[in-house]
Structures are given as structure tokens and as C-alpha cells.
């Protein structure tokens, strides 16, 4: 389950370059207290349990409390750079300095304390084959909450509809408003139909994880 498909090996160098570029914010020392003060622009979506985004289709916004600081920083850097295309997130990330990003990452990574179990329930035979084909555990960990690199996300327990939209986004090319530039993930997701991506997303969403949406003061 942990073997990386050989077709992905030529993309390793490109992935390393992307990781190096996206880790600039993670290299700054994040201050969680400062991040809490800067999170006002975030809580209008990520601080409301069940809040939905209608772009590019209706889905719940991702849970980010308890997410890896390195991933939060990398994601915001990618939105700011334009490697991740989303008009709202691009506008927000574009207003952030590297220090702002590091502070927000420090805040949200410590905003929810939970420990995922080391072992999670096995998927059906059909989904197990899809997970094996995509080598998902090779990067995200056997329980999908222990990624091998801090710039990779924890995905166990994440909203299924968000995961589905995110996975499809890696396959979109040449659209100025939608898509995610990541050669490793694009190589993986292109193997699957939309129905298969939805099966993967539904399985991952049903697992116990370390992520949460925590209502913040003005929305309690």
C-alpha cells in the first residue's frame, strides 16, 4: 500500500521544486497568538461549522483547525502565487505577508487538539483498490492523518464534498479561475473517473481524524 507507482517517479523532481517554493512561509517562525489576531478574514468561512462555498460548485469549506502548519502555509503560498486558483482565496492570500501566513498556520494547527488512531477501518475491496492505485497512504500516512511531509495535508475526516472538489481541481488545465498546479497530484487523479474520486473522498471523510471546524467567538 505504501509503494509509489513508478509512473510518478519522473515527477519527483518537479514536486521537490514545488515544495521548496511553497515552504517559504513555513520557514518563518509562526506566532499562534499573532495568528489568532489575524484570523478575522478566515473565520467568516472556516469558523462556521457546515459553512458552504458555491464556487466552483456547492461544497463545505475545508476544516483547517488541527491541520498541519506546513500544509496551511504551503496552501496559502500556492493561492498567493496562483498555483491554486480560487478568486476569493487568491484575494485573501495576496494580502498576506510570509509572516502573516506563518502566524495563521501556527494558530490553526494548534486550534484543535486531537489524536487520530494509528489504524483506521479498512475500506471496501473496491475502494481499497482505488486507494492502492493512487498510493494515497504513501504520502498521507497509513491512517491518512500522518503525512510524510509537513506540506502535505491530513485528509482523514475532511469533508467529502470538499475532498471531491479538490481532487477534481488537479485535473483542470488552462482555466484562469479553477485548478491546482501540482504534477504529483495531477498524475494521480487523472487515473480516476469522477465517480471513483467521489468514492475515495467518501471513504476518507468517514475516518476519524484530527481536523475540526471550531466556532469562533462572533459565530458562537
FENHU-V87419 format. One record per residue. N is the residue number from 1. RES is the residue in three letters. D_LAST is the distance of its C-alpha to the last C-alpha in Angstrom with 1 decimal. Layout:
BEGIN
n->(N:N)
res->(RES:RES)
d_last->(D_LAST:D_LAST)
END
This chain:
BEGIN
n->(1:2:3:4:5:6:7:8:9:10:11:12:13:14:15:16:17:18:19:20:21:22:23:24:25:26:27:28:29:30:31:32:33:34:35:36:37:38:39:40:41:42:43:44:45:46:47:48:49:50:51:52:53:54:55:56:57:58:59:60:61:62:63:64:65:66:67:68:69:70:71:72:73:74:75:76:77:78:79:80:81:82:83:84:85:86:87:88:89:90:91:92:93:94:95:96:97:98:99:100:101:102:103:104:105:106:107:108:109:110:111:112:113:114:115:116:117:118:119:120:121:122:123:124:125:126:127:128:129:130:131:132:133:134:135:136:137:138:139:140:141:142:143:144:145:146:147:148:149:150:151:152:153:154:155:156:157:158:159:160:161:162:163:164:165:166:167:168:169:170:171:172:173:174:175:176:177:178:179:180:181:182:183:184:185:186:187:188:189:190:191:192:193:194:195:196:197:198:199:200:201:202:203:204:205:206:207:208:209:210:211:212:213:214:215:216:217:218:219:220)
res->(UNK:UNK:UNK:UNK:UNK:UNK:UNK:UNK:UNK:UNK:UNK:UNK:UNK:UNK:UNK:UNK:UNK:UNK:UNK:UNK:UNK:UNK:UNK:UNK:UNK:UNK:UNK:UNK:UNK:UNK:UNK:UNK:UNK:UNK:UNK:UNK:UNK:UNK:UNK:UNK:UNK:UNK:UNK:UNK:UNK:UNK:UNK:UNK:UNK:UNK:UNK:UNK:UNK:UNK:UNK:UNK:UNK:UNK:UNK:UNK:UNK:UNK:UNK:UNK:UNK:UNK:UNK:UNK:UNK:UNK:UNK:UNK:UNK:UNK:UNK:UNK:UNK:UNK:UNK:UNK:UNK:UNK:UNK:UNK:UNK:UNK:UNK:UNK:UNK:UNK:UNK:UNK:UNK:UNK:UNK:UNK:UNK:UNK:UNK:UNK:UNK:UNK:UNK:UNK:UNK:UNK:UNK:UNK:UNK:UNK:UNK:UNK:UNK:UNK:UNK:UNK:UNK:UNK:UNK:UNK:UNK:UNK:UNK:UNK:UNK:UNK:UNK:UNK:UNK:UNK:UNK:UNK:UNK:UNK:UNK:UNK:UNK:UNK:UNK:UNK:UNK:UNK:UNK:UNK:UNK:UNK:UNK:UNK:UNK:UNK:UNK:UNK:UNK:UNK:UNK:UNK:UNK:UNK:UNK:UNK:UNK:UNK:UNK:UNK:UNK:UNK:UNK:UNK:UNK:UNK:UNK:UNK:UNK:UNK:UNK:UNK:UNK:UNK:UNK:UNK:UNK:UNK:UNK:UNK:UNK:UNK:UNK:UNK:UNK:UNK:UNK:UNK:UNK:UNK:UNK:UNK:UNK:UNK:UNK:UNK:UNK:UNK:UNK:UNK:UNK:UNK:UNK:UNK:UNK:UNK:UNK:UNK:UNK:UNK:UNK:UNK:UNK:UNK:UNK:UNK)
d_last->(41.8:41.5:44.4:43.7:45.6:48.6:47.8:44.9:47.0:48.3:44.8:44.1:45.4:43.3:40.2:41.1:41.5:38.0:36.5:38.3:37.2:33.6:33.4:34.0:30.4:30.3:33.4:31.6:30.1:26.4:24.4:20.9:20.0:21.4:19.5:16.1:17.3:18.5:15.5:14.3:16.4:15.0:11.3:11.8:13.3:12.9:9.2:8.4:9.9:13.0:13.3:17.1:19.7:22.8:25.2:27.7:26.6:23.5:21.6:18.3:17.7:18.5:16.5:17.4:15.7:18.9:21.2:24.5:24.6:28.0:26.8:23.9:26.4:29.0:26.9:25.9:29.6:30.7:28.5:29.8:33.4:33.2:33.9:30.6:30.6:27.4:27.5:23.8:23.8:27.3:26.3:23.4:25.5:28.5:26.8:26.3:29.0:29.8:28.3:25.0:25.0:26.0:23.3:20.5:22.2:22.3:18.7:17.5:20.4:19.3:15.6:16.1:19.1:20.8:24.5:25.9:29.0:32.3:33.4:31.7:33.1:35.9:35.6:38.1:41.4:40.7:37.4:39.0:41.8:39.3:37.4:40.9:42.1:39.2:39.5:35.7:35.8:38.2:35.5:32.2:33.6:34.8:31.3:29.8:27.6:30.4:31.6:35.0:34.0:30.8:30.6:30.3:27.0:25.8:25.7:25.5:22.5:21.5:20.8:24.3:24.1:23.1:25.9:28.3:27.7:28.0:31.2:32.8:32.1:34.5:37.3:36.9:39.6:40.5:37.4:36.1:32.6:32.0:33.0:32.9:36.0:36.5:40.0:39.2:36.4:38.4:41.4:39.4:37.5:40.7:42.1:39.8:39.4:36.1:36.3:36.9:34.0:31.7:33.2:32.5:28.9:28.3:29.9:28.0:24.6:25.6:26.3:24.3:23.1:21.2:18.6:14.9:11.9:9.2:5.7:6.1:5.4:5.8:3.8:0.0)
END
